[in-house]
């Protein structure tokens, strides 16, 4: 909570400085100009020039603004890119994925979604719902933290083993009776890294079947995860697990390509992955007691 004066309700001390600094940064958006001087910013935001000058000095040291040596004016610095980077990446993934999610749903008739990793959860940021009356879906913003979730396992498989172990041992990612680095979960995650997909065959709820594959950015790291979800009864009755898996892998590959990922970096593009018999090379872990 921000410190404030009891009589005026206005932020005081560090809180006031923080808000003043944000106000100075917002001036560049209000003015819609790349270079602004102290006087211009002062007039735009209604702060005294000495306050603006002090804020700019601190923001320059932090890298959020940069002083132009020729004019003495200021522009936004590269630090702003780092600050907004996670949000921009999320928006880019969502925008790049949407047409391919729509195509995936049209091809399979099942719900398609893309999630991003926030450090402790897989978070759904876009979805196209199945046209069937009976379907599995999740609203945008839904967070998953169970190991049984195929999307969670995709992201865990991308993490260093020690980090995945920390999340599991601390109960941040839920898996009953976790036994540390000797737990079969880590062997399972290694298999997911090798194959490039994860399957949830009734592990979160008995009625659900889901398959997920990572989406990679231009640096080769996973920046998202595409999942197709369906009622198990429909998938098993139609024997369509390989069809659904291949469609997800192809969608993930196409989105990765739009984000600048090279085929060699995108494991889902390997033909041996697409045709690998599900269950022979990696068997889904069954949920521990109490997990639904």
N, C-alpha and C positions, 0 to 999 in steps of 0.2 A: 504494500500500500504506500502511496506517495505521502511524504510528510507535508502537512498543511497548517497554516495559521488558523487557530480556533475561531478568531473573530471574522476573518475575511474568507476563509476557505480556500485561499490561494496557496499553491505549492510553495514551499520554502526550501532553502539550502540546496542540497544535492538534487532534490527532485525538481526544483525550479531550473537549475542549470541544465539538467537533462532535457526538460521540455523546451528550454530556449535553444539548445543545440538542435533538436529535432525541427523546431520552427525555422531556424536558419537553413537547414537542408531543404525544407519544403519550399523555400523561396525560389529555388531553381526550377521547381515544377510550376509554381505560380507565374513566374516571369517568362517561362518557356524560352530561356536564353542560356547558352552554355557558359558565358562569362558574366559575372556580376561583381560590382565593387561594394565596399563596406556601406557607403551611403545608399546605394540602390537597395541593398538588402534591408537596411534599417528602415527605409521608407515602405518597403513591401510588407514587412512583418510587424512594424510598430514597436521595435525595440531600439533603445539608445545605441548610438554608434559605438560607444565604448563596450557595451555588452556584446554587440555583434562582432566586434574585433576580437574580443576575448574568446568567444565561441569559435570563431574561425581559426584562431591559433591552436586551440585544442583539437579541432576537427582535422586540421592539417597534420598535426603530429600523429593522429590516429589513422591517417590515410583516407579519410572520408571526403576531404576536399583537397584541392591542389592549387597553389598560388602560381599565377602566370608571371614569370620574371619580367617580361617586357611591359605589361600593362599594370601589374600590381593587383589585377582582379583575380577572382577565384572561380574555379570550375569543380564539378564533382570529381572525386578521385576514384581510383581503382578499388579502394576498400568497399565502395558501395556495391560493386559487382560481387565481391565475396559475401557481403551481408545478404544480398538478395539471391545468391546462387542457388541455394536449396529450393526456394520457391520457384525460380525460373526453370530449374530442371524439372520440377514436378509438372509445371504447366506445359512444358515442351513435350514431355512424355505423354501426357493426357491428350494433347492436340494431335500428336503423331499417331497415337494408337486408335483414336475413335473410328476412323473409316475402316480399319482392319478389324476392330471389334464388331462393327456392323456386318462386315463380310463374313466373319467367323460365325455369327449368329445365323445369318442367312444360309450358310453352307451346312451347318450342323443342326440348326433348329434349337440350339441350347443357349443358355445365358453365357455371355462373355464379359469379362471384367479385366481391368488393369489396376494393380495395386503398387504402391511405393512403400519403401521401408523408412520408418522414422527413427530407427535405432532400437526400438523395442516392440514395434507392431508392424504388421502388414496392413496398410490403409488403402481401402478402395477409393480411387479417384475418378473412375468412369466405369459405366456399365451399359450393356445393351441386353435387354431382357428377352428371354425365350418367348416366342409367340404361343407356346403351348399353355393350356390352362393350368396344368400341373408342372411346376418348374421350381428351380432353386435360384434365388436372387438375394442381393444384399444392397442396401441403399448406399449412396456415395457418402464416404466418411466412416463407414463401418471399419472397425479395427479387429484384427485377429492376432491372438497371442498364444494359440495352442500349437504344440509341436505336431499334432495330428493334421493341422491345416496344410494342404499342399503348397500354398503360397508362402506360408511361414517357413517351411522347410527349404524352399528355393532360396530365400534370403539367408537363412542360417548356413546353407551350404556354401555361400559366397564369403562368409566371415572366416577369419582365422579360427582354428579349432579352439584356442584358449578363450576367445571372445564368445563363441557359441556355448562353450562349457560354462562360462560365467553367467550367461543369461539363463541357462537351464538350471544350474545349481542354485541360483538366487530365486528361482520361481518366477522370474519375469516372463519367461516362456514356459508355459505350463506343460509338464510331463510328469505324471506320478511315478514315484519310486526311481527317480533319476540316480544313477550310480557313478557319476563322474566320468572321467575320460575312458573308462572301460565299458561304459554303457553302449549297447548296440546302436544307439542313436547316432553316434559318430561314424560308425561304419556305414550306416544308412545314408548319412549326409555325403560321405565320400562317393557312394554310388550315384547319388543325384548329381554331384559335380561331374562325374564321368559321363553319365547318360544325357544330362541336360534337361531333365524333366522330373516332376514329382507327381505322385498319384495319391489321392485320398479316396479310398474305396470303402466307404462306410465308416471311416475312423472318427470323424467329428460327430456325425449323426448317421444312424444306420441307413437312412433313406437317401443319402447324398453320395454322388460320385463326382469327383473333381480332378482335373489334371492341369498342371501349371508348368510354365516354362519362362526362363528369364529373358528380359529385354535388356540389351546392352547399348551403351552410348559409344561415342567415338573413341573413348579411351579403353574400351573393352570391358569396363566394369558394369555389373548389373545395376540398372537405374530403375527397373520396374519388373513386373511379373504379370504375365497374361494367364488367366484362368478361365477354363470352361467348366461350368457346373451343370449337372443334370440329375434327375432322379435315377437311382441305381437300377430300379426295375426296368426303366426304358432302355438304359444303356446295355444291361445284361441281356434283356429279351432280344434286342436287335443285334447283339454281339458287336457293338459299334465302338468298343474301347479303343482299338487301334486307329479307327477313323477319327475319333475325337482327339486322340493324342497327336496324330499327324497334323491335323488342322491347327491345333494350338501351336505346335512347333513351327509351322509355316507362318502363322500370324506373328509370332514372336520374332522370327527371322526378318520378316518384312518391316516391322516397326523398328527393329534394330538397324536395318539398312537406312531407313529414313533419318535415324539419329546419327548416322555416320559410322556405324560399326562395320568393320571389315569382316568378310565371311570367316576368315581364320580365327577371329576373336569370338565369333558367335557359335557356340558349341551346338546349338540347335540345328545348324545348317549341315552337320555331318550326316551323310546318308545312313551310316551304321546306327546312329541314334534313332533316326526316324523308324527304321525297320526292326529295331531291337525288340524281341519278344518280351512283353511286359510280364514281370513275375519270375522269369527265368534268370535274369541278370540282377534284379533287385526286387525283393519282396517287400510289400508295404508292411510297416510295423503295425501290429494290432494295438488298439488303445488299451492302456492299463485300466485296472478296475476303477470305476467312478467316472471315467471320461466318456462323454457322450458326443 
